[in-house]
Amino acid sequence: NFPAAHAISSLYRAANAARQHLTSSVLRPNDLTWTGFLVLWLLWIWESMQTRHVAENVGISKATLTGVTDTLVGRGLVVRIPSTVDRRLVELTLTPAGKSLMAEIYPQFNLAEADLVEQFTAAEVDTLTRLLRQIVTSSEECGDS
């Protein structure tokens, strides 16, 4: 099925191109990796989250998250808060410096996102979003979430 192969190949290439653009234009100048940014973004949105849920939402292993978190803690952007109920559970939250960084760079990040779809009409962006969400739903229905 060449049309399916072409569609998924194009999706993969577009995702990589978007990630590269966002990394080089916004993240790298702020000494952030893609994964580090995703962790900061989640914590910025949700205020705090258990490490297991952060790893799941970012799509990385808990071991990988440990290394990313070590870096973010070392930069003073994130703190670990051990659970008072279960010592195996750890909550992550942004420090004031982490909140300040996200407030500074997210508008730049979103502007770079907008640059990538500026050639589309609003209706085309809506259609693209809907179609991509359908792929995610299909993947989840296949048990690949």
QUIBELVEN-V712742 format. One record per backbone hydrogen bond with DSSP energy under -0.5 kcal/mol. CO is the residue of the C=O (numbers start at 0). NH is the residue of the N-H. If there is no record, write none. Layout:
co = [CO;CO]
nh = [NH;NH]
This chain:
co = [0;1;2;3;4;5;6;7;8;9;10;11;12;13;14;15;16;17;18;19;20;21;21;22;25;26;26;27;32;33;34;35;36;37;38;39;40;41;42;45;46;48;49;49;50;51;52;53;54;54;60;61;62;63;64;65;66;67;68;69;70;71;71;72;76;78;79;80;85;88;89;90;91;92;94;95;96;97;98;99;100;101;103;104;105;106;107;108;109;110;111;112;112;113;113;114;116;120;121;122;123;124;125;126;127;128;129;130;131;132;133;134;135;136;137;138;139]
nh = [4;5;6;7;8;9;10;11;12;13;14;15;16;17;18;19;20;21;22;23;24;25;26;27;29;29;31;30;36;37;38;39;40;41;42;43;44;45;46;47;93;91;52;53;54;55;56;57;58;59;64;65;66;67;68;69;70;71;72;73;74;76;77;75;94;92;81;90;88;82;50;80;48;78;98;99;100;101;102;103;104;105;107;108;109;110;111;112;113;114;115;115;116;116;117;117;119;124;125;126;127;128;129;130;131;132;133;134;135;136;137;138;139;140;141;143;142]
